[in-house]
Amino acid sequence: MASRLTNETSEAASDLLPATGRHRTMLFPRRRTTPRTARNFVAATLTEWGETNRLDDIRLCASELVTNAVLHGAPVGRLVLVRVESLDEQLRIEVHDSGENTPTQRVPEESAVDGRGLLIVSTTADIWGVEERTGPGKCVWAGFNRDKSGAVSMPPRITGPQGDTT
């Protein structure tokens, strides 16, 4: 069954979306404090599940996606749905809103004070995307891959000069 955003707040709206793994969903009002509240929801859920390997990266992406939904996606009086999903291959954070505009990654000017949300998500998450929903709006999501042991793997980081330095 496809999800629809309503004006009813739910702390356990887990039946709104189909899933193959463990998941938790919550609806949030469109408020200035929603990104912090949603970030805390994501962190508490992942901590409860013992999925803390990349918790800071996942919290950051959740915050950026929810901020975008509040500022650009959810019309006044509507809700933002946040879903945390633990699958065999990855952890996934989804943010659903009822706005019609499709988000696009930009490269802001150096002096710009905003416009970096999806750039941050694209460099922090292993994969991200936008999906259509049944009804109004869209779902913007970020995925964090697991290694073969089942742990969410850390992305490769370049820590110093690479290649021939002579």
Contacts in CASP RR format, 6 or more apart in sequence:
PFRMAT RR
TARGET T0000
AUTHOR 0000-0000-0000
METHOD contacts of the structure
MODEL  1
MASRLTNETSEAASDLLPATGRHRTMLFPRRRTTPRTARNFVAATLTEWG
ETNRLDDIRLCASELVTNAVLHGAPVGRLVLVRVESLDEQLRIEVHDSGE
NTPTQRVPEESAVDGRGLLIVSTTADIWGVEERTGPGKCVWAGFNRDKSG
AVSMPPRITGPQGDTT
1 16 0 8 1.000
1 17 0 8 1.000
1 18 0 8 1.000
2 17 0 8 1.000
2 133 0 8 1.000
2 134 0 8 1.000
2 135 0 8 1.000
3 16 0 8 1.000
3 17 0 8 1.000
3 81 0 8 1.000
3 96 0 8 1.000
3 133 0 8 1.000
3 134 0 8 1.000
4 16 0 8 1.000
4 134 0 8 1.000
4 135 0 8 1.000
5 27 0 8 1.000
5 74 0 8 1.000
5 78 0 8 1.000
5 79 0 8 1.000
5 80 0 8 1.000
5 81 0 8 1.000
5 96 0 8 1.000
5 97 0 8 1.000
5 98 0 8 1.000
5 136 0 8 1.000
5 137 0 8 1.000
6 27 0 8 1.000
6 79 0 8 1.000
7 77 0 8 1.000
7 78 0 8 1.000
7 79 0 8 1.000
8 27 0 8 1.000
8 79 0 8 1.000
9 27 0 8 1.000
9 28 0 8 1.000
9 29 0 8 1.000
9 79 0 8 1.000
10 25 0 8 1.000
10 26 0 8 1.000
10 27 0 8 1.000
11 26 0 8 1.000
12 24 0 8 1.000
12 25 0 8 1.000
12 26 0 8 1.000
13 25 0 8 1.000
13 26 0 8 1.000
13 27 0 8 1.000
13 81 0 8 1.000
14 23 0 8 1.000
14 24 0 8 1.000
14 25 0 8 1.000
16 25 0 8 1.000
16 81 0 8 1.000
17 23 0 8 1.000
17 25 0 8 1.000
17 83 0 8 1.000
17 94 0 8 1.000
19 85 0 8 1.000
20 87 0 8 1.000
20 88 0 8 1.000
21 85 0 8 1.000
21 86 0 8 1.000
21 87 0 8 1.000
21 88 0 8 1.000
22 49 0 8 1.000
22 85 0 8 1.000
22 86 0 8 1.000
23 83 0 8 1.000
23 84 0 8 1.000
23 85 0 8 1.000
23 86 0 8 1.000
24 45 0 8 1.000
24 83 0 8 1.000
24 84 0 8 1.000
25 81 0 8 1.000
25 82 0 8 1.000
25 83 0 8 1.000
25 84 0 8 1.000
26 38 0 8 1.000
26 41 0 8 1.000
26 81 0 8 1.000
26 82 0 8 1.000
27 79 0 8 1.000
27 80 0 8 1.000
27 81 0 8 1.000
27 82 0 8 1.000
28 34 0 8 1.000
28 37 0 8 1.000
28 38 0 8 1.000
28 41 0 8 1.000
28 66 0 8 1.000
28 79 0 8 1.000
28 80 0 8 1.000
28 81 0 8 1.000
28 82 0 8 1.000
29 77 0 8 1.000
29 79 0 8 1.000
29 80 0 8 1.000
30 70 0 8 1.000
30 74 0 8 1.000
30 75 0 8 1.000
30 76 0 8 1.000
30 77 0 8 1.000
30 78 0 8 1.000
30 79 0 8 1.000
30 80 0 8 1.000
31 70 0 8 1.000
32 70 0 8 1.000
34 66 0 8 1.000
34 70 0 8 1.000
34 80 0 8 1.000
35 63 0 8 1.000
35 66 0 8 1.000
35 67 0 8 1.000
35 70 0 8 1.000
36 63 0 8 1.000
38 62 0 8 1.000
38 63 0 8 1.000
38 66 0 8 1.000
38 80 0 8 1.000
38 82 0 8 1.000
38 95 0 8 1.000
39 59 0 8 1.000
39 62 0 8 1.000
39 63 0 8 1.000
39 66 0 8 1.000
41 82 0 8 1.000
41 84 0 8 1.000
42 58 0 8 1.000
42 59 0 8 1.000
42 62 0 8 1.000
42 82 0 8 1.000
42 84 0 8 1.000
42 93 0 8 1.000
43 55 0 8 1.000
43 58 0 8 1.000
43 59 0 8 1.000
45 84 0 8 1.000
46 52 0 8 1.000
46 55 0 8 1.000
46 58 0 8 1.000
46 84 0 8 1.000
46 91 0 8 1.000
47 55 0 8 1.000
49 86 0 8 1.000
51 86 0 8 1.000
51 91 0 8 1.000
51 152 0 8 1.000
53 151 0 8 1.000
53 152 0 8 1.000
53 153 0 8 1.000
53 154 0 8 1.000
54 91 0 8 1.000
54 144 0 8 1.000
54 152 0 8 1.000
54 154 0 8 1.000
57 124 0 8 1.000
57 125 0 8 1.000
57 144 0 8 1.000
58 91 0 8 1.000
58 93 0 8 1.000
58 142 0 8 1.000
58 144 0 8 1.000
60 120 0 8 1.000
60 124 0 8 1.000
61 93 0 8 1.000
61 120 0 8 1.000
61 121 0 8 1.000
61 124 0 8 1.000
61 125 0 8 1.000
61 128 0 8 1.000
61 142 0 8 1.000
62 82 0 8 1.000
62 93 0 8 1.000
62 95 0 8 1.000
62 142 0 8 1.000
64 117 0 8 1.000
64 118 0 8 1.000
64 120 0 8 1.000
64 121 0 8 1.000
65 93 0 8 1.000
65 95 0 8 1.000
65 121 0 8 1.000
65 140 0 8 1.000
65 141 0 8 1.000
65 142 0 8 1.000
66 80 0 8 1.000
66 82 0 8 1.000
66 95 0 8 1.000
67 117 0 8 1.000
68 95 0 8 1.000
68 103 0 8 1.000
68 117 0 8 1.000
68 118 0 8 1.000
68 140 0 8 1.000
69 80 0 8 1.000
69 95 0 8 1.000
69 96 0 8 1.000
69 97 0 8 1.000
69 140 0 8 1.000
70 80 0 8 1.000
72 101 0 8 1.000
72 103 0 8 1.000
73 97 0 8 1.000
73 98 0 8 1.000
73 99 0 8 1.000
73 101 0 8 1.000
73 137 0 8 1.000
74 80 0 8 1.000
74 97 0 8 1.000
74 98 0 8 1.000
74 99 0 8 1.000
75 98 0 8 1.000
75 99 0 8 1.000
78 97 0 8 1.000
78 98 0 8 1.000
78 99 0 8 1.000
79 98 0 8 1.000
80 95 0 8 1.000
80 96 0 8 1.000
80 97 0 8 1.000
81 94 0 8 1.000
81 95 0 8 1.000
81 96 0 8 1.000
81 97 0 8 1.000
82 93 0 8 1.000
82 94 0 8 1.000
82 95 0 8 1.000
82 96 0 8 1.000
83 92 0 8 1.000
83 93 0 8 1.000
83 94 0 8 1.000
83 95 0 8 1.000
83 96 0 8 1.000
84 91 0 8 1.000
84 92 0 8 1.000
84 93 0 8 1.000
85 91 0 8 1.000
85 92 0 8 1.000
85 93 0 8 1.000
85 94 0 8 1.000
88 146 0 8 1.000
88 150 0 8 1.000
89 145 0 8 1.000
89 146 0 8 1.000
90 126 0 8 1.000
90 127 0 8 1.000
90 143 0 8 1.000
90 144 0 8 1.000
90 145 0 8 1.000
90 146 0 8 1.000
90 152 0 8 1.000
91 143 0 8 1.000
91 144 0 8 1.000
91 146 0 8 1.000
91 152 0 8 1.000
92 141 0 8 1.000
92 142 0 8 1.000
92 143 0 8 1.000
92 144 0 8 1.000
93 141 0 8 1.000
93 142 0 8 1.000
93 143 0 8 1.000
94 139 0 8 1.000
94 140 0 8 1.000
94 141 0 8 1.000
95 139 0 8 1.000
95 140 0 8 1.000
95 141 0 8 1.000
96 133 0 8 1.000
96 137 0 8 1.000
96 138 0 8 1.000
96 139 0 8 1.000
97 137 0 8 1.000
97 138 0 8 1.000
98 136 0 8 1.000
98 137 0 8 1.000
99 136 0 8 1.000
99 137 0 8 1.000
99 138 0 8 1.000
100 136 0 8 1.000
100 137 0 8 1.000
100 138 0 8 1.000
102 130 0 8 1.000
102 138 0 8 1.000
103 118 0 8 1.000
103 130 0 8 1.000
103 138 0 8 1.000
103 140 0 8 1.000
104 118 0 8 1.000
105 118 0 8 1.000
105 119 0 8 1.000
105 122 0 8 1.000
106 115 0 8 1.000
106 118 0 8 1.000
106 119 0 8 1.000
107 119 0 8 1.000
108 114 0 8 1.000
108 115 0 8 1.000
108 116 0 8 1.000
108 119 0 8 1.000
118 128 0 8 1.000
121 128 0 8 1.000
121 142 0 8 1.000
122 128 0 8 1.000
124 142 0 8 1.000
125 142 0 8 1.000
125 143 0 8 1.000
125 144 0 8 1.000
126 143 0 8 1.000
126 144 0 8 1.000
126 145 0 8 1.000
126 155 0 8 1.000
127 142 0 8 1.000
127 143 0 8 1.000
127 145 0 8 1.000
128 140 0 8 1.000
128 141 0 8 1.000
128 142 0 8 1.000
128 143 0 8 1.000
129 140 0 8 1.000
129 141 0 8 1.000
129 142 0 8 1.000
130 138 0 8 1.000
130 139 0 8 1.000
130 140 0 8 1.000
130 141 0 8 1.000
131 138 0 8 1.000
131 139 0 8 1.000
131 141 0 8 1.000
132 138 0 8 1.000
132 139 0 8 1.000
133 139 0 8 1.000
144 152 0 8 1.000
145 152 0 8 1.000
145 153 0 8 1.000
146 152 0 8 1.000
146 153 0 8 1.000
147 153 0 8 1.000
END
